[in-house]
């Protein structure tokens, strides 16, 4: 294997795939990336056995072949070389030589045959969608995924198509985020759970323009973004029936300036209990009084003007969950729907039900 190219061209695919290369591996080959030269293209492949990333670029190929090399070391070398330098990479026995100007590096390799890859996924559902649209769906919901929950099906994002709509849903059992959009090309019915790491990598790769191709198989999802191919295993489990926890027509509606409420919550949270992050909201006609206490007997209080006509009541919430939801809502105003002190609240932008957030109450 032998090829040469401008530093920037080699850097591009390496940076696209490096996110799944862990620094410490139980299997040495997972610290490597697979370099493959064929048909005048350089393909770079990386995997952690859950998520696989592949990126390709046109290069000047002198000899075809494939080999695996330490991913982060190769990236660091290419990154450190001067801008606009021409990099030459050549396989020599069980090593590869990297040369650019007066710089020369020798890296150990492992056989390409030992590198684990996902070849075909036999899609049961395929569709195309705008890159900015799927990024929007992920951005509005990903923060509600659970972290290492024993209910493994919560440690990911539900991607659902009912034929007309594409929907993402995430929940950690204490809050829920839902975002949906209409599909331009109608598809079949499908419901899959993409693991947390896969979602975070996909979010990083998605740009604001172009079309992405999505293939969903029985065990994998594959998203093709230009010259980058993302493949992730799916979580085998049944996602909760999320529709049952979304409040249906809550009786008490509060409208507020979104940024004003978010900043008030942020200030109040400074003195909230660091472990439980609870704040109390006393809801009165046209006013919400936010209070927080901590074990050091310190207190914070904020008064926020709102639009609300109804009886006075009090409810407690995790302040971080409220702030996350408010940050994800678009527009200047927010609508908060409540039933009583023991029921979940529903947050959305007025008149827009495509993005909704549910936060469970806390007993304080």
C-alpha positions as CSV (number, residue, x, y, z in Angstrom):
1,X,0.0,0.0,0.0
2,X,1.4,3.4,-1.0
3,X,-0.3,6.8,-1.5
4,X,0.3,10.5,-1.1
5,X,-1.9,13.5,-0.7
6,X,-2.2,17.0,0.8
7,X,-2.2,17.0,4.6
8,X,-5.7,18.5,4.8
9,X,-7.2,15.7,2.6
10,X,-5.9,12.9,4.8
11,X,-6.8,14.9,8.0
12,X,-10.5,15.1,6.9
13,X,-11.5,11.4,7.0
14,X,-9.3,10.7,10.1
15,X,-11.1,13.5,12.1
16,X,-14.5,12.2,10.9
17,X,-14.0,8.7,12.4
18,X,-11.7,9.2,15.4
19,X,-14.6,9.8,17.8
20,X,-15.1,6.0,18.2
21,X,-11.5,5.2,18.8
22,X,-11.0,4.7,22.6
23,X,-7.7,5.5,24.1
24,X,-7.8,2.4,26.3
25,X,-9.0,-0.8,24.7
26,X,-9.4,-4.4,25.8
27,X,-8.7,-5.4,22.1
28,X,-5.6,-3.7,20.7
29,X,-7.0,-3.6,17.2
30,X,-9.8,-1.3,18.3
31,X,-7.2,1.4,19.0
32,X,-6.4,1.2,15.3
33,X,-8.1,2.5,12.2
34,X,-8.4,0.5,8.9
35,X,-6.8,2.2,6.0
36,X,-7.9,0.9,2.6
37,X,-6.7,2.1,-0.9
38,X,-8.9,1.1,-3.8
39,X,-10.0,2.8,-7.0
40,X,-8.0,6.0,-6.3
41,X,-9.8,6.4,-2.9
42,X,-8.6,6.3,0.7
43,X,-11.1,4.8,3.0
44,X,-10.7,5.1,6.8
45,X,-12.7,2.9,9.1
46,X,-13.0,2.9,12.9
47,X,-15.1,1.0,15.4
48,X,-15.7,0.3,19.1
49,X,-17.9,-2.8,18.2
50,X,-21.0,-0.7,18.9
51,X,-20.5,2.2,16.5
52,X,-18.6,2.1,13.2
53,X,-17.6,5.1,11.2
54,X,-16.2,5.1,7.7
55,X,-15.0,8.1,5.6
56,X,-13.4,8.2,2.2
57,X,-11.5,10.8,0.1
58,X,-9.9,10.8,-3.4
59,X,-6.1,10.6,-3.2
60,X,-3.0,9.9,-5.5
61,X,-2.7,6.1,-5.1
62,X,0.5,4.4,-6.1
63,X,-0.3,0.9,-4.8
64,X,-3.6,-0.5,-3.5
65,X,-3.9,-2.5,-0.2
66,X,-5.3,-2.3,3.3
67,X,-3.8,-2.3,6.8
68,X,-4.7,-1.1,10.3
69,X,-2.6,1.6,12.1
70,X,-2.9,3.3,15.6
71,X,-5.7,5.8,15.0
72,X,-4.9,8.6,17.4
73,X,-1.2,8.5,16.8
74,X,-1.7,8.8,13.0
75,X,-4.1,11.7,13.5
76,X,-1.7,13.5,15.9
77,X,1.1,13.1,13.4
78,X,-0.9,14.4,10.5
79,X,-2.3,17.3,12.6
80,X,1.2,18.3,13.7
81,X,2.6,18.5,10.2
82,X,2.8,22.0,8.5
83,X,-0.2,23.3,6.6
84,X,-0.3,22.5,2.9
85,X,2.4,19.8,3.2
86,X,2.2,16.7,1.0
87,X,2.0,13.5,3.1
88,X,3.3,10.2,1.8
89,X,2.3,6.9,3.5
90,X,3.8,3.6,2.5
91,X,3.5,0.1,3.9
92,X,6.8,-1.6,4.6
93,X,6.6,-5.1,6.1
94,X,4.6,-4.8,9.4
95,X,5.1,-1.0,9.7
96,X,4.0,2.0,7.7
97,X,6.2,5.0,7.0
98,X,4.7,8.5,7.1
99,X,6.8,11.2,5.4
100,X,6.3,14.9,4.8
101,X,9.1,17.2,4.0
102,X,11.9,16.5,6.5
103,X,9.6,14.6,8.9
104,X,9.5,10.9,8.9
105,X,7.6,8.5,11.2
106,X,7.3,4.8,11.5
107,X,4.1,3.2,13.0
108,X,3.4,-0.4,13.9
109,X,0.5,-2.1,12.1
110,X,-2.0,-5.0,12.7
111,X,-3.5,-7.2,9.9
112,X,-6.6,-5.8,8.1
113,X,-8.1,-9.3,8.2
114,X,-8.4,-9.0,12.0
115,X,-10.4,-5.7,11.9
116,X,-14.1,-6.2,12.9
117,X,-16.4,-4.6,10.3
118,X,-20.1,-4.5,9.6
119,X,-20.6,-5.2,5.9
120,X,-24.3,-5.5,4.9
121,X,-27.2,-4.7,7.2
122,X,-30.2,-5.9,5.0
123,X,-32.4,-2.8,5.5
124,X,-36.1,-3.3,6.3
125,X,-36.6,0.4,6.0
126,X,-34.8,3.1,3.9
127,X,-35.5,6.7,3.4
128,X,-33.8,10.1,2.7
129,X,-34.0,13.1,4.9
130,X,-32.5,16.5,5.0
131,X,-29.4,16.6,7.3
132,X,-30.5,19.7,9.1
133,X,-33.9,18.1,9.8
134,X,-32.5,14.9,11.5
135,X,-29.9,17.1,13.4
136,X,-32.8,19.2,14.6
137,X,-34.7,16.1,15.8
138,X,-31.6,14.9,17.7
139,X,-30.7,18.3,19.2
140,X,-34.1,18.7,20.7
141,X,-34.2,15.4,22.5
142,X,-30.8,13.8,23.1
143,X,-30.2,15.5,26.5
144,X,-33.1,13.5,28.0
145,X,-31.4,10.1,27.4
146,X,-30.4,8.1,30.5
147,X,-26.8,7.6,31.6
148,X,-26.0,4.0,32.3
149,X,-29.5,3.1,33.6
150,X,-30.2,-0.5,34.5
151,X,-33.2,-0.2,32.1
152,X,-30.8,-0.4,29.2
153,X,-33.5,0.6,26.7
154,X,-33.5,4.1,28.2
155,X,-29.7,4.6,27.4
156,X,-30.5,5.6,23.9
157,X,-32.8,7.5,21.6
158,X,-36.0,6.2,20.1
159,X,-36.2,6.8,16.3
160,X,-39.7,6.2,15.1
161,X,-41.5,6.4,11.8
162,X,-45.2,5.8,11.4
163,X,-45.1,6.2,7.6
164,X,-45.8,9.9,7.6
165,X,-43.8,11.4,10.5
166,X,-40.3,10.9,11.7
167,X,-40.0,11.2,15.5
168,X,-37.3,11.1,18.1
169,X,-38.1,10.4,21.8
170,X,-35.8,10.3,24.8
171,X,-36.5,9.7,28.5
172,X,-34.6,8.9,31.6
173,X,-37.7,8.1,33.6
174,X,-37.8,11.5,35.2
175,X,-38.3,13.6,32.1
176,X,-39.2,13.1,28.4
177,X,-38.4,15.0,25.2
178,X,-40.2,14.4,21.9
179,X,-39.6,16.0,18.5
180,X,-41.3,15.1,15.2
181,X,-41.4,16.2,11.6
182,X,-43.2,15.2,8.5
183,X,-41.4,12.9,6.1
184,X,-41.1,14.2,2.5
185,X,-40.8,10.6,1.2
186,X,-43.3,8.4,3.0
187,X,-41.8,5.3,4.7
188,X,-43.0,2.2,6.4
189,X,-43.6,1.7,10.2
190,X,-40.5,1.3,12.2
191,X,-39.3,1.8,15.8
192,X,-35.7,1.5,16.8
193,X,-33.5,2.5,19.8
194,X,-30.1,4.0,18.9
195,X,-27.5,3.8,21.7
196,X,-26.3,7.0,23.4
197,X,-22.8,6.9,22.0
198,X,-24.1,6.4,18.5
199,X,-26.5,9.4,18.9
200,X,-23.7,11.7,20.1
201,X,-21.4,10.6,17.2
202,X,-24.2,11.1,14.7
203,X,-25.0,14.5,16.1
204,X,-21.3,15.5,15.7
205,X,-21.2,14.4,12.1
206,X,-24.5,16.0,10.8
207,X,-24.2,19.3,9.1
208,X,-26.8,21.9,8.2
209,X,-27.1,21.1,4.5
210,X,-27.4,18.1,2.1
211,X,-29.4,15.0,2.2
212,X,-28.7,11.9,4.3
213,X,-29.6,8.3,3.4
214,X,-30.9,6.2,6.3
215,X,-31.0,2.4,6.3
216,X,-32.6,0.5,9.2
217,X,-32.0,-3.2,9.6
218,X,-32.9,-5.7,12.2
219,X,-29.8,-5.0,14.3
220,X,-28.2,-1.9,12.9
221,X,-28.9,1.6,11.6
222,X,-26.7,3.1,8.9
223,X,-26.7,6.8,7.9
224,X,-24.7,7.9,4.9
225,X,-23.7,11.6,5.0
226,X,-21.8,12.4,1.8
227,X,-18.5,10.5,2.0
228,X,-19.1,9.5,5.6
229,X,-20.9,6.3,6.6
230,X,-22.2,5.9,10.2
231,X,-23.3,2.5,11.4
232,X,-24.5,1.7,14.9
233,X,-25.9,-1.3,16.6
234,X,-29.5,-1.0,17.9
235,X,-30.6,-1.5,21.5
236,X,-32.6,-4.7,21.7
237,X,-35.5,-3.7,24.0
238,X,-39.0,-2.3,24.1
239,X,-39.2,1.5,24.6
240,X,-41.8,2.7,27.1
241,X,-45.2,3.7,25.8
242,X,-44.3,7.4,25.9
243,X,-47.7,8.6,24.8
244,X,-49.1,7.6,28.1
245,X,-46.9,10.0,30.1
246,X,-47.5,13.1,28.0
247,X,-50.2,15.1,29.7
248,X,-53.4,15.4,27.6
249,X,-54.9,18.9,27.7
250,X,-53.6,20.0,31.1
251,X,-56.1,22.3,32.9
252,X,-53.7,25.1,34.0
253,X,-51.8,26.9,31.3
254,X,-49.0,29.4,32.1
255,X,-47.4,31.5,29.4
256,X,-44.0,33.2,30.1
257,X,-41.1,34.9,28.4
258,X,-38.8,31.9,27.8
259,X,-35.5,33.6,28.4
260,X,-36.7,35.5,31.4
261,X,-38.0,32.3,33.0
262,X,-34.8,30.4,32.1
263,X,-32.5,33.1,33.6
264,X,-34.7,33.2,36.8
265,X,-34.4,29.4,37.1
266,X,-30.6,29.7,36.5
267,X,-30.2,32.2,39.3
268,X,-32.4,30.3,41.7
269,X,-30.5,27.1,41.0
270,X,-27.3,28.6,42.5
271,X,-28.6,27.9,46.0
272,X,-30.5,24.6,45.2
273,X,-29.4,21.4,46.8
274,X,-26.4,20.2,44.7
275,X,-27.6,16.5,44.8
276,X,-31.3,16.8,44.2
277,X,-31.5,20.1,42.4
278,X,-35.0,20.8,43.6
279,X,-36.7,24.1,43.3
280,X,-40.2,25.1,44.5
281,X,-42.6,27.1,42.2
282,X,-45.5,28.9,43.8
283,X,-47.9,29.7,41.0
284,X,-50.2,32.7,41.5
285,X,-52.4,34.7,39.1
286,X,-49.9,36.4,36.7
287,X,-46.9,35.5,38.8
288,X,-44.6,32.5,39.6
289,X,-42.4,32.7,42.7
290,X,-39.4,30.4,42.5
291,X,-37.6,29.4,45.7
292,X,-34.6,27.1,46.5
293,X,-33.0,25.9,49.7
294,X,-29.9,24.0,50.5
295,X,-28.5,22.1,53.6
296,X,-26.5,25.2,54.6
297,X,-29.8,27.0,55.3
298,X,-29.3,29.4,52.4
299,X,-32.2,30.6,50.3
300,X,-32.9,32.0,46.9
301,X,-36.2,33.6,45.7
302,X,-37.2,35.0,42.2
303,X,-40.4,36.5,41.1
304,X,-41.4,36.0,37.4
305,X,-44.2,37.7,35.6
306,X,-46.4,35.3,33.7
307,X,-49.8,35.1,32.0
308,X,-51.9,32.8,34.2
309,X,-55.5,33.1,35.5
310,X,-56.3,30.4,38.0
311,X,-56.1,29.3,41.6
312,X,-52.9,29.4,43.5
313,X,-50.9,26.2,43.9
314,X,-47.3,25.0,44.5
315,X,-45.2,22.4,42.7
316,X,-41.5,21.2,42.9
317,X,-39.2,20.3,40.0
318,X,-35.6,19.4,39.2
319,X,-34.3,22.8,38.0
320,X,-31.8,21.2,35.6
321,X,-34.6,19.4,33.7
322,X,-36.6,22.6,33.3
323,X,-33.6,24.6,32.1
324,X,-32.7,21.9,29.6
325,X,-36.2,22.0,28.1
326,X,-36.3,25.8,28.0
327,X,-33.0,25.9,26.2
328,X,-34.3,23.5,23.5
329,X,-37.6,25.3,22.9
330,X,-37.6,27.7,20.0
331,X,-39.2,31.1,20.1
332,X,-39.6,33.9,22.6
333,X,-42.4,32.4,24.6
334,X,-43.0,29.1,26.4
335,X,-46.3,27.5,27.4
336,X,-46.3,25.4,30.6
337,X,-49.2,23.0,31.1
338,X,-50.0,21.8,34.6
339,X,-52.8,19.8,36.1
340,X,-51.9,19.8,39.9
341,X,-49.0,19.6,42.3
342,X,-48.5,15.9,41.8
343,X,-48.7,15.8,38.0
344,X,-46.1,16.2,35.3
345,X,-45.7,19.5,33.5
346,X,-45.8,19.9,29.7
347,X,-43.5,22.5,28.1
348,X,-43.7,23.6,24.5
349,X,-43.7,26.7,22.3
350,X,-47.2,28.3,22.0
351,X,-49.0,26.8,19.0
352,X,-46.2,24.3,18.2
353,X,-46.8,20.7,19.3
354,X,-44.0,19.2,17.1
355,X,-41.5,19.6,20.1
356,X,-42.7,18.8,23.6
357,X,-41.0,18.2,26.9
358,X,-42.4,16.5,30.0
359,X,-40.9,16.9,33.5
360,X,-42.0,14.9,36.4
361,X,-42.7,16.7,39.7
362,X,-40.5,16.4,42.8
363,X,-41.7,16.1,46.4
364,X,-39.9,18.9,48.4
